[in-house]
Amino acid sequence: MRSSASSRSVNRRRSPAGKVAVVALLVLVAASCRRTPSSPELGMQRIALSLSFSEEALKVPVPPEVIIRVIPAPPQIQGPADLAAFQVSSSPAAPEQPPVRFDQTPPCPVARPGTAPKEAAQFQTFFAPAEGVYRRVNKGTISVVGGVLPLKLPYPPQSTWTVRGAPDRVTKGVAGVSKDTTVKQWTIERAVTPTFVITDHLSLSATAIQLSKRVTTVNGVVTTFTPAPAIDFYTFGVEGKTWTSAGIDSATKTAMYVSGKIQKREIIDACGELIDTYQFTLDEQVVDLATGGTSGTPAGEPNVYNIAPHIGGLLVKEDVHVLTTTRTESGAPLSFDFDYTSVFKTLKPAPLGSEKG
């Protein structure tokens, strides 16, 4: 009897209704454990606190690194004023201008066809040129070799020559034997730029125009060369005449040597005015005996000048080639090459003082 009752109890636990309940419970448990594809997912990433709690609009950009390379300029370019002739205004209100070429010069009128010089060139001069400020028109370049990079600049297209008279130099003669000798003197200030000026002290002997002193001013620094004897810059003569001359300045240990030759008579068009001249060539060499630095004409390229003795020995035109070699403070070689032509814009000088205007 006991076994039969136990058997009935087991059968009740395995009834169909119980099986259904068990299956339903398993389905619910499985459903609760399954991940839903459309549910959101969370993740983590490690970032700096300065970025996590900063606002995008308030972030300051890091400035770029700027590298500046300084290129040394020739000695005559000492300040902004010296570059005025080469600069073009960048003001927005300024009208547009075509690019300035290095070989351009200011407008210079040409002499009318059929005209001739007013005076013929004389054999020599007997007087100093008229005082005043003479305007000149130039064309050429200034090159620098030996700096950080090679540099080439246009020679100033305009410049001034200021002629000033100086007291005559009188040498007393011997009583009853010789008369007093009077030598006329004058100076010519050649202003390449406002801060680069070469002043030549000239005198007139019976046979030549002589250079008795040269003062070079570059940005307030003055260099003086006083040769003894004076240098014969130009010796009076006719075509084919040659000469040599030399002098030493013992104070500065500087020597100068020139070799000249009168080539021909030549008529020069000085911005519309024809001038009769003598053309002569001149090899020029200056040596600093203390440092070994040199300045002068390259081999085979003498300077070419056109002189007008009948107007005081003024150089109406010059074609200059000057190479200056020196060294930097560190001892590296450095050279400056001047290659330009220059001609009078007018032979009627402006009054003294106008060179500053």
C-alpha positions as CSV (number, residue, x, y, z in Angstrom):
1,M,0.0,0.0,0.0
2,R,2.8,2.4,0.8
3,S,4.5,1.9,-2.6
4,S,1.4,2.5,-4.5
5,A,0.8,5.9,-2.7
6,S,4.4,6.9,-3.5
7,S,3.9,6.1,-7.1
8,R,0.9,8.3,-7.4
9,S,2.8,11.2,-5.8
10,V,5.6,11.0,-8.4
11,N,3.1,10.8,-11.2
12,R,1.5,14.1,-9.9
13,R,4.8,15.9,-10.0
14,R,5.3,14.8,-13.7
15,S,1.9,15.8,-14.9
16,P,1.6,17.7,-18.2
17,A,0.7,20.9,-16.5
18,G,3.8,20.8,-14.4
19,K,6.0,20.2,-17.5
20,V,4.4,23.2,-19.2
21,A,5.2,25.4,-16.2
22,V,8.8,24.3,-16.1
23,V,9.3,24.9,-19.8
24,A,7.7,28.4,-19.5
25,L,10.0,29.3,-16.6
26,L,13.1,28.3,-18.6
27,V,12.0,30.4,-21.6
28,L,11.6,33.5,-19.4
29,V,15.0,33.0,-17.8
30,A,16.7,32.6,-21.2
31,A,15.0,35.7,-22.5
32,S,16.1,37.7,-19.6
33,C,19.8,36.7,-20.2
34,R,19.8,37.4,-23.9
35,R,21.4,40.8,-25.1
36,T,19.2,43.1,-27.2
37,P,21.0,44.3,-30.3
38,S,19.4,47.8,-30.3
39,S,20.4,48.6,-26.7
40,P,23.1,51.3,-26.2
41,E,26.7,50.4,-25.4
42,L,29.1,52.2,-23.1
43,G,32.9,52.5,-23.4
44,M,35.9,54.2,-21.7
45,Q,38.9,56.1,-23.1
46,R,41.8,57.7,-21.2
47,I,42.4,61.4,-22.1
48,A,44.1,64.4,-20.3
49,L,42.0,66.4,-17.8
50,S,43.0,69.7,-19.6
51,L,41.2,68.4,-22.7
52,S,38.3,66.7,-20.9
53,F,37.2,69.9,-19.2
54,S,38.1,72.6,-21.8
55,E,35.9,74.4,-24.2
56,E,36.7,74.1,-27.9
57,A,36.0,77.8,-28.6
58,L,38.5,79.0,-25.8
59,K,41.5,77.0,-27.0
60,V,44.4,79.2,-28.0
61,P,46.3,78.0,-31.1
62,V,50.1,77.4,-30.7
63,P,52.0,80.1,-32.7
64,P,54.2,78.7,-35.5
65,E,58.0,78.8,-35.1
66,V,59.5,81.6,-37.2
67,I,63.1,81.4,-38.4
68,I,64.8,84.7,-39.4
69,R,68.0,84.7,-41.4
70,V,70.0,88.0,-41.4
71,I,71.9,88.8,-44.6
72,P,74.7,91.4,-44.3
73,A,74.4,94.5,-46.5
74,P,77.3,96.4,-48.1
75,P,78.8,99.2,-46.0
76,Q,76.9,102.0,-47.8
77,I,73.6,100.4,-46.7
78,Q,73.6,101.4,-43.1
79,G,69.9,102.2,-42.3
80,P,66.4,102.4,-43.6
81,A,67.1,105.8,-45.1
82,D,69.7,104.2,-47.4
83,L,67.1,101.9,-48.9
84,A,64.6,104.6,-49.7
85,A,65.7,104.7,-53.3
86,F,64.9,100.9,-53.7
87,Q,61.6,100.6,-51.7
88,V,58.1,100.8,-53.1
89,S,55.3,102.0,-50.8
90,S,53.1,99.3,-49.4
91,S,50.4,101.6,-48.4
92,P,46.9,100.3,-49.4
93,A,46.0,103.8,-50.6
94,A,49.0,104.0,-52.9
95,P,48.2,103.4,-56.6
96,E,49.6,100.2,-58.1
97,Q,53.0,100.6,-59.7
98,P,54.8,98.3,-62.2
99,P,57.7,96.3,-60.7
100,V,60.9,98.3,-60.5
101,R,63.8,96.7,-62.4
102,F,67.3,97.0,-61.2
103,D,68.6,98.4,-64.4
104,Q,65.9,101.2,-64.6
105,T,66.9,104.8,-64.3
106,P,64.8,108.0,-64.0
107,P,63.6,109.5,-67.3
108,C,66.5,111.3,-69.0
109,P,65.8,113.4,-72.2
110,V,67.9,112.9,-75.3
111,A,69.5,115.7,-77.2
112,R,67.6,116.8,-80.3
113,P,69.0,115.5,-83.7
114,G,71.2,118.1,-85.4
115,T,72.3,119.8,-82.2
116,A,76.0,120.3,-81.2
117,P,78.0,121.1,-78.1
118,K,78.0,124.8,-77.1
119,E,81.7,124.8,-76.4
120,A,84.7,122.8,-77.6
121,A,86.7,120.9,-75.0
122,Q,89.9,122.8,-74.0
123,F,93.4,121.3,-73.7
124,Q,93.4,121.9,-70.0
125,T,91.5,123.8,-67.3
126,F,92.6,126.9,-65.5
127,F,89.8,127.3,-62.9
128,A,87.7,125.3,-60.5
129,P,84.2,124.2,-61.4
130,A,81.2,126.4,-60.3
131,E,79.9,125.8,-56.8
132,G,76.6,124.2,-56.3
133,V,74.7,120.9,-56.2
134,Y,74.8,118.8,-59.4
135,R,72.2,116.1,-59.9
136,R,73.3,112.8,-61.5
137,V,71.6,109.8,-63.1
138,N,73.0,106.4,-62.4
139,K,72.6,102.8,-63.6
140,G,74.3,99.7,-62.2
141,T,74.6,97.3,-59.3
142,I,76.4,96.7,-56.0
143,S,77.3,93.1,-55.3
144,V,78.4,91.5,-52.0
145,V,80.2,88.1,-51.9
146,G,81.2,86.4,-48.7
147,G,78.2,87.0,-46.4
148,V,75.6,84.5,-45.4
149,L,74.3,84.6,-49.0
150,P,75.4,86.5,-52.1
151,L,73.7,89.8,-52.3
152,K,73.1,92.1,-55.3
153,L,71.5,95.5,-55.0
154,P,70.7,98.3,-57.6
155,Y,73.1,101.2,-57.5
156,P,71.0,104.3,-56.4
157,P,69.4,105.6,-59.6
158,Q,70.0,109.3,-58.5
159,S,72.7,111.0,-56.5
160,T,74.3,114.4,-56.0
161,W,77.7,115.9,-56.3
162,T,78.2,119.1,-54.2
163,V,81.1,121.3,-55.4
164,R,82.5,123.8,-52.8
165,G,85.3,126.2,-53.3
166,A,88.3,126.2,-51.0
167,P,90.9,128.9,-50.3
168,D,93.8,129.0,-52.7
169,R,97.1,127.5,-51.5
170,V,99.9,130.0,-51.8
171,T,103.5,129.0,-51.8
172,K,105.9,131.9,-51.2
173,G,108.6,132.4,-53.7
174,V,112.2,133.3,-53.1
175,A,112.7,137.1,-53.0
176,G,114.3,138.3,-56.2
177,V,114.4,134.8,-57.6
178,S,110.9,133.4,-58.0
179,K,107.3,134.5,-57.7
180,D,104.6,133.2,-55.4
181,T,102.8,130.2,-56.6
182,T,99.0,130.0,-56.3
183,V,97.2,126.7,-56.5
184,K,93.4,126.7,-56.8
185,Q,91.5,124.2,-54.6
186,W,88.0,122.8,-54.3
187,T,86.1,119.8,-52.9
188,I,83.5,117.5,-54.4
189,E,81.1,115.6,-52.1
190,R,79.7,112.6,-53.9
191,A,76.7,111.5,-51.9
192,V,75.9,107.9,-53.0
193,T,73.2,107.8,-50.2
194,P,72.5,110.2,-47.3
195,T,74.8,108.2,-45.0
196,F,77.5,107.2,-47.6
197,V,79.5,110.3,-48.8
198,I,82.9,110.4,-50.4
199,T,84.6,113.9,-50.3
200,D,87.5,114.5,-52.6
201,H,89.9,117.4,-52.0
202,L,91.2,118.5,-55.4
203,S,93.9,121.0,-56.5
204,L,94.9,122.4,-59.8
205,S,98.6,122.3,-60.7
206,A,100.1,123.5,-64.0
207,T,100.0,120.0,-65.4
208,A,97.3,118.0,-63.7
209,I,94.2,117.8,-61.4
210,Q,95.4,116.3,-58.2
211,L,93.8,114.4,-55.4
212,S,95.2,115.7,-52.1
213,K,92.8,114.1,-49.7
214,R,89.8,111.7,-49.7
215,V,87.3,111.5,-46.8
216,T,84.9,108.6,-46.7
217,T,81.9,108.8,-44.3
218,V,79.8,105.7,-43.8
219,N,77.0,106.0,-41.2
220,G,79.0,108.5,-39.2
221,V,82.3,106.6,-39.4
222,V,85.0,108.7,-41.1
223,T,88.0,107.4,-42.9
224,T,90.6,109.8,-44.2
225,F,93.3,109.2,-46.8
226,T,95.9,111.9,-47.4
227,P,98.5,110.8,-49.9
228,A,102.0,112.2,-50.1
229,P,102.7,113.3,-52.7
230,A,99.2,114.2,-54.1
231,I,97.9,111.8,-56.7
232,D,97.7,113.0,-60.3
233,F,94.1,112.0,-61.0
234,Y,94.2,113.6,-64.5
235,T,97.2,114.9,-66.5
236,F,96.5,117.4,-69.2
237,G,97.3,116.3,-72.7
238,V,95.9,115.0,-76.0
239,E,94.9,111.5,-77.3
240,G,97.5,108.9,-76.3
241,K,98.9,110.8,-73.3
242,T,99.7,108.4,-70.4
243,W,100.8,108.9,-66.8
244,T,101.3,107.1,-63.5
245,S,101.1,108.5,-60.0
246,A,101.4,107.1,-56.4
247,G,101.2,108.3,-52.9
248,I,101.3,107.0,-49.3
249,D,99.4,108.0,-46.2
250,S,101.8,107.1,-43.4
251,A,99.3,107.9,-40.7
252,T,96.8,105.2,-41.9
253,K,99.4,103.0,-43.7
254,T,97.5,103.2,-46.9
255,A,98.9,103.5,-50.4
256,M,97.3,104.5,-53.7
257,Y,98.5,103.9,-57.3
258,V,96.9,105.1,-60.6
259,S,97.8,104.6,-64.2
260,G,95.9,106.7,-66.8
261,K,95.6,107.3,-70.5
262,I,93.7,109.8,-72.6
263,Q,91.8,107.7,-75.2
264,K,89.9,110.1,-77.4
265,R,87.6,113.1,-77.8
266,E,84.0,112.2,-77.2
267,I,80.7,114.0,-77.2
268,I,78.5,113.0,-74.3
269,D,74.7,113.4,-74.1
270,A,74.1,114.6,-70.6
271,C,70.3,114.2,-70.4
272,G,69.6,116.3,-73.5
273,E,72.7,118.5,-73.4
274,L,75.7,117.6,-75.6
275,I,79.1,118.1,-73.9
276,D,82.5,117.9,-75.7
277,T,84.9,115.9,-73.5
278,Y,88.1,114.0,-73.3
279,Q,87.7,110.3,-72.5
280,F,90.4,108.7,-70.4
281,T,90.9,105.4,-68.6
282,L,92.3,105.0,-65.1
283,D,93.5,101.9,-63.3
284,E,93.2,102.6,-59.6
285,Q,94.5,100.5,-56.7
286,V,94.3,101.3,-52.9
287,V,96.1,99.0,-50.5
288,D,95.8,99.0,-46.7
289,L,99.3,98.0,-45.7
290,A,98.2,97.1,-42.2
291,T,95.4,94.7,-43.0
292,G,96.1,93.7,-46.6
293,G,92.7,94.9,-47.7
294,T,92.5,96.3,-51.3
295,S,90.2,98.4,-53.3
296,G,90.4,99.2,-57.0
297,T,89.7,98.3,-60.5
298,P,89.7,94.6,-61.5
299,A,92.4,93.5,-63.9
300,G,91.5,94.5,-67.5
301,E,88.5,96.7,-66.4
302,P,89.8,100.2,-65.9
303,N,87.4,103.0,-64.9
304,V,86.4,105.2,-67.9
305,Y,85.8,108.9,-67.3
306,N,84.8,111.8,-69.6
307,I,86.2,115.1,-68.4
308,A,85.3,118.6,-69.5
309,P,88.3,120.9,-68.9
310,H,86.4,123.9,-70.2
311,I,83.8,123.7,-67.3
312,G,86.3,123.3,-64.5
313,G,87.4,119.7,-65.1
314,L,84.1,118.2,-64.1
315,L,83.6,114.5,-64.8
316,V,80.5,114.6,-67.1
317,K,80.3,110.8,-67.3
318,E,81.9,107.9,-65.4
319,D,81.9,104.1,-66.0
320,V,83.1,102.7,-62.7
321,H,84.3,99.2,-61.8
322,V,85.6,99.0,-58.3
323,L,86.2,95.8,-56.3
324,T,86.9,96.1,-52.6
325,T,88.2,93.0,-50.7
326,T,88.3,92.9,-46.9
327,R,87.5,90.5,-44.1
328,T,84.7,90.1,-41.6
329,E,85.2,90.3,-37.8
330,S,85.6,86.5,-37.8
331,G,88.3,86.7,-40.4
332,A,86.2,85.3,-43.4
333,P,86.9,87.0,-46.8
334,L,84.3,89.6,-47.9
335,S,84.2,91.6,-51.1
336,F,82.1,94.4,-52.5
337,D,81.8,95.0,-56.3
338,F,80.6,98.4,-57.6
339,D,79.7,98.4,-61.3
340,Y,77.8,101.4,-62.5
341,T,77.6,104.3,-64.9
342,S,76.8,107.9,-63.9
343,V,76.1,111.1,-66.0
344,F,75.1,114.6,-65.1
345,K,71.4,115.2,-65.2
346,T,72.1,118.9,-65.7
347,L,75.2,121.1,-65.7
348,K,73.3,124.0,-64.1
349,P,74.0,123.4,-60.4
350,A,71.4,124.2,-57.7
351,P,72.4,126.5,-54.9
352,L,74.5,125.1,-52.0
353,G,72.3,123.7,-49.3
354,S,69.8,122.2,-51.6
355,E,71.5,118.8,-51.4
356,K,69.7,118.5,-48.0
357,G,66.3,119.3,-49.5
